[in-house]
Amino acid sequence: MCIAVAAWRCAPDWPLVIIANRDEFHERPTEGLSRWSDGSGIIAGRDLRSGGTWLGVSEQGISDRRGRLALITNFRDPVNFRPDAPSRGALVTDWLTGDWHRVEDRFADLSAYNGFSLVLIDGASGWIVDNRTMAEPRAMDKDDYYGLSNGAFADPWPKVDRLTGDMRRLIDSGQPDESAFFAMLAKSGPAAEADSEAAPVFIHNPKYGTRCSTVVMIGADGKGSIAERRFAPDGSLSGSERVDLTYRF
């Protein structure tokens, strides 16, 4: 996934909203959004090559836990990429199942992975983690917008600023809408004139491009949904799913 923005407690009626695009090689085998049938309680897509996922939710009532959510973005760092490193997607699934119980439990071991940033949410608590620039997890202790792309959380990314601004304006209007969030994620124009070809929010490329867009909306009453739109190499819509869920803050 190359871009994600989390609106964390920014609207009384919708305390958790996440919008994200996953950018990946089109040939990489992937399973679309679903409730996993393995008893894990995970609602997510699935990477069929390395296992794990890039964004997912576990809902209320699974092993008497609070709801959990996790998403990951990879660092763009081809020089230091290690093909034998463990799967970053497994970190997401381990968080969702509770195998990774407390955020600090694995922080010291994360340097073994290729570079990434993570959003980890457990009930009404959240953290930002990256394994290259952070000495400790950063608590999401402000009601704010948290944007990630293919680098450190603190790095400036014009496309993240653009998407965050669009999201903020819609939420501030008091009428957050799933279809409007998907429209934001579909914007393919450059965020700034001097940016690279990877700068748009939505990447059209027949080899490596935007594979799916995801919108998570969870209301103050815990009722919510996760929706996904999937795309072919030519950028056309190839499938979609929407799963209603209950999340316990």
Secondary structure by P-SEA (a helix, b strand, c coil): ccbbbbbccccccccbbbbbbbbcccccccccccccccccccbbbbccccccccccccccccccccbbbbbbbbbccccccccccccaaaaaaaaaaccccccccccccccccccbbbbbbccccccccccccccbbbbccccbbbbbcccccccccaaaaaaaaaaaaaaaaccccaaaaaaaaacccccccccccccccccccccccccbbbbbbbccccccbbbbbbbccccccccbbbbbbcccc
